[in-house]
């Protein structure tokens, strides 16, 4: 089982639910009540793990992932809390996949290479909308994107440079690490 906790309510859940994997169950824990800081996402994940262990639902080979955006969390006074949450996650055996600036960058890599630098999520959403003809994060076309996951992994690897503090310093995403595990196995 792959348990994925996100700082988003819609897009990651819809994307990962589009995977049709026979041997792997994916459980996405979306954000709730607007609590989307990395520490909040980590807390939700720890609660899911604790509950799963108490019920005996978890196995040793299950994987736990935080899928996070940098947004404004890697700027100014937010940096120490973001770093601390990433460090705490890794110490707890929870893997991280951080996107700068947002998860939608990962989706965009399914339809084209990314060579430009995106400053914010709105720019990425506009590029995604231009490629798909329409884009709404509450209605992600996962079935259209997932068949290109291997291509997206390859494209994301070319951007996965300059990682410092646990997240990309330039436009980039680490979601390819999770997607690679899902498609090839641990």
C-alpha positions, 0 to 999 in steps of 0.5 A: 500500500502507498499512503500519500498525504498532500497539502492539496484537496483535489488535484493529487487525489484525482491524479493518483486515483487514476492509476489502475494498479493490480498489486498496489493500493493507493490511499490519498490523504487530502488536506482538510479545513485549509490546514496545508502547511507541511507540519499539518500534512505530516501530522495527518500522515502520522495519525493515519499510520498510528491508526493503521498500525492499531488496526493491523492494516499496515505491512512492513513494505507499505510506503508513506509519502508527503506530496508538498508544494513549496508555495510560500513555505520556502520563503522568509519565516516559513523556511524553518518550519518547512525544513523541520517538517521534512526532517521529521518526516524522513526520521519517521520513515516517511518519504517526501516529494516536493514540487516547486512551485506546485503539484500541477508542474508534475501534471504539466510534465505529462504533456510537455517538457518544462524549460522555463522557470515558474514563479507561482502556481497560477503560471503553471495552471495557465501553462497546463490549461494551454496544453490541455485546452482546459484545466481545473484542479477540481477535475484533473484528467488523470486518465488522460495524464497517467498513460504518460507517467514514464515520460513525465518521470524522465522529464522531471529527472532533468529538472531534479537538480539544485535540491537543497534543504529537501526541495527543488531550488528552481522549478522542479518536482520530486513526484517522479520519485513516488511515481517511479516507485508506483510504476516499477515497485520498491 
